Amino acid sequence: MSYVGPDFEPPRPPRHPLRGPLIVAVGALVPGALVGWLVWQAVGDSDEGRDGSAAAQTSASASAPSSVLPAPSDDGKEQTGGTAGQSGGGADPGSSAPAGSGSLQGKVVVIDPGHNPGNFRHPSDINRKVNIGTNWKECDTTGTSTNAGYTEAEFTLDVSHRLRTILKKAGATVKFTQDGDRAWGPCVDERAEIGNKAEADAVVSIHADGSAAGNRGFHVILPGSVHSGAADTRPIVASSRDLGERVAGGFLRTTGGPPSNYIGDGTGLDVRTDLGGLNLSTVPKVFIECGNMRDTKDVSRLTSGAWRQKAAQGISEGIVSFLRG
């Protein structure tokens, strides 16, 4: 459906011819304004403090017709694999962001923003089946949305951009599975492969759930023990649990929770063996469902830029704690 996203900026009024005094005044203001802009960019803790690419996704995801969105009971999780050749053009989703000079130098973190904003335009591509070890599942889904049309794909990219900024400052090398820079996908098997090929020290897949109204709160999904076909999670079950528990703890402390009231019995943790992105991973990996996009209380948080910054901070604290041991 058509909607005005959080990054919408109203049209600017027509420019009028500049006169001499105004030119002098503007010239005096420019240096101060530039300094203020640089500070704002570094902080990025507001609705408008997103990466420029996240703003671009607003218009892309906004054009998705509501008829292609999953039903409230469809959490749309982990149908995201395939190969780059099959998933259309765009920049290499495994390309890395340069690290800063912090304590995580030498560490590689892969961030997996759930669902591509363009998936709804490619139903035949994302509906094809891929092997996830235990069985075959759809390549990907469109993800869910709020009742007002704020999409999971837009949410996941926004939080992922904020998370990348924090981790880079800590010195980590950060890679994305996708950054809205390809037509659709990647499928779940390719998402797992990106983390594997990067030999990531940690992989976190960012999502928001699409459950029934009244179901609220976050939960972190951990890989269960799977040994079937191409899938063997046994070497990463323990390390992934450690990562997941730390991410859940950081998220709870920073955002104030609450843990899910419908999954995990209040622990904020859930173990699953049916997700290709976990089954096919050979490195520590977890999913986080940051809230339920169909619950009004959660929506008030998910649609707040200030809260999304807290969410990114909480996830980063868990990752940093895990990597430091």
Beta strands, then each sheet from edge to edge (+ up, - down):
strand 1: 96-97
strand 2: 108-113
strand 3: 129-131
strand 4: 136-138
strand 5: 173-176
strand 6: 202-209
strand 7: 219-223
strand 8: 227-228
strand 9: 231-232
strand 10: 269-272
strand 11: 285-292
sheet 1: 1+ 5- 2- 6- 11- 7+ 10+
sheet 2: 3+ 4-
sheet 3: 8+ 9-
end
